[in-house]
Amino acid sequence: MFKLLKKFKKSNARLGELKTKHGIIKTPCFMPIATCGSVKSIDSIEMEKLGANIILGNTYHLYLRPGDKLIKKFSGLHNFMNWQKPILTDSGGYQVFSLAKMRKITEEGVSFQSHIDGSRHLLTPEKSIEIQRNLGSDIIMVLDECAPYPASKKYIKESLELTTRWAGRCKDYFEKTQSIKYKSQTKHKTQRALLFGIVQGGIYKDLRKKSAKQLLELNFDGYAIGGVSVGEPSEKMLQVVDWTMPFLPEDKPRYLMGVGKPEEVVSAVARGIDMFDCVIPTRNARHGTIYKFKNKSSKLKVAEKQNKNFYEILHITNEKFKSDKKPIDKNCQCFTCQNYSRAYLRHLFASGELLALRLASIHNIYFYLELMKRIRNSV
Amino acid sequence: MFKLLKKFKKSNARLGELKTKHGIIKTPCFMPIATCGSVKSIDSIEMEKLGANIILGNTYHLYLRPGDKLIKKFSGLHNFMNWQKPILTDSGGYQVFSLAKMRKITEEGVSFQSHIDGSRHLLTPEKSIEIQRNLGSDIIMVLDECAPYPASKKYIKESLELTTRWAGRCKDYFEKTQSIKYKSQTKHKTQRALLFGIVQGGIYKDLRKKSAKQLLELNFDGYAIGGVSVGEPSEKMLQVVDWTMPFLPEDKPRYLMGVGKPEEVVSAVARGIDMFDCVIPTRNARHGTIYKFKNKSSKLKVAEKQNKNFYEILHITNEKFKSDKKPIDKNCQCFTCQNYSRAYLRHLFASGELLALRLASIHNIYFYLELMKRIRNSV
């Protein structure tokens, strides 16, 4: 499933290929987030043209609306949203812990109230896998407890033990349902779905080690580092990565959940991370915060130390762009830069035009995909 | 400028070609509305792919934001929004009378307060032409008073006399500024901008006649029927068309402003109208109201009597579309129908996803453009 192609000389950065039901993903990769079955304001055909190779679907949202059973009738999320490349789905846990109300965690699972209509639901490890199976996901995540930050060591310790037990139940249920045929127009019909475990342990070195070791025994197809990007500072997040990496096997992909800013992504790649997802490019785009490379080099320096020097941020709503005839980035090949000026984009934001959100999102997604390309060229 | 190609046998419907600075428009035609420099939620490249041959820009909105002087710096609206086909601009009058506050009409013009920031402005006939020149419009409209409906005959009479005097001033100023070179990447560099007069007169037959006759003396490039679609019923609107048409010359294009529903468009074509604009396709799309032809015929019956039988409306947010795998219209060649199902579109609306608005708008614009194509095929 995962092929390690190359290792960087100066750091732990690596180049790989991950084979899934819907095709091969080159790593390191970034996964744009299609929360409710669309990457906000962008359609699937555009996403493909942008060069995205994998997107992330949110189990919590899709379970509540339109419902995983409905999506199963469409032979999975790929067909429902007309996206024929790989999809990774999260477990639903993160949203249950951040969006849903009246949460109650028990050994069985987590019960919660929908943020949409207040209806009560119980998400168990088995249920999470079942939903992700119904969605037809290529990469399935285990259900974990996303502990808050900050939290006491005692809380985190008990939480990670529960997460490990849930991970075991996920694995069992995943294996049991592996043979079930899910209709899907796949290129790689013989390829099964992949299951990733999630290392927890908060900001405690020994607990991260403990979590990683316990999960390794369950032998997952890949390992994620979870419970970061929950409010801790950037340095803490990278420290957690440093603590965890030594225990993750070289021959499996490593996914840093919910990260992050461009410089965080680069630093994490230098530490050996292969996969990322983040709402930053699309959410920032909708607020007029636009990313731009400082030069048109096809490479960039991949080092552990955080470095923002390779890019800049344009606040496109700023007065100074009012009559700026240049595209966001004259070297950028994205649809927005090929067709529209900064002044036009600024005007669309100032006028509250819907088109602003789409054009800005297209550019920011392209920036992140280009960032990963430059990283891969440099490894 | 206007070439009458063919006249229908059974009605006054006609086929024509209108030559503008940015190319030839086949009539009867429908002009999607790009209020603030974009057809809401759709970009210019998509609009071209959809097959639109002309769009309408709103002078009031663009004058206030980003300002016609700024757009002039971009050599006109075509370059500012990257749309190289014809643009018709309205005079700004309609929005001053419907959106702006603290209006005061004098012989000189209409003073008003911006609905955006409360700033005071004076729109005169000359100012309206100047703004439209700065926008680089292909078809310029004269400033008229858009009288309310209902209004007394006395009010309408005085209003149309003012409108005629304003039309004369517009014509004078238009001629005076005709020789000024406006930089613009045009295909037809020798072609000048066109100026259309607007027939007013409310719902009074003699006043419509009077208005038409007065305007004809000024010899415009085309004639619009204004002051309809301001709240009067559909039959009244068509009656106004009937009263006005006998006085409009055969060799000039005729534009029915702000109309309308599909059956109104067809009935108006049968009465000899060549051009239409309306917010219906895009505004309805954003509310999930979707148009669909009942059959895949390339023609339709063009008759004066209103007939809704050729199309139906889907309220796509309806529960019944929840698991409907079909596209909106299996015979439709639009981007939305070629790629997405009713169920997916319904889901996007239910989830409040921005993409819903764009996909629905694309289809409804395509429907209106296809409607005009079927009409042209039938004439």
Interface residues (C-beta under 8 A of the other chain):
Chain A: C36 G37 S38 K40 S41 I42 D43 S44 I45 H61 R65 P66 L70 K73 F74 F80 M81 N82 K322 S323 K325 F335 N339 Y340 S341 A343 Y344 H347 L348 A350 S351 E353 L354 L355 L357 R358 L359
Chain B: C36 G37 S38 K40 S41 I42 D43 S44 I45 H61 R65 P66 L70 K73 F74 F80 M81 N82 K322 S323 K325 F335 N339 Y340 S341 A343 Y344 H347 L348 A350 S351 E353 L354 L355 L357 R358 L359
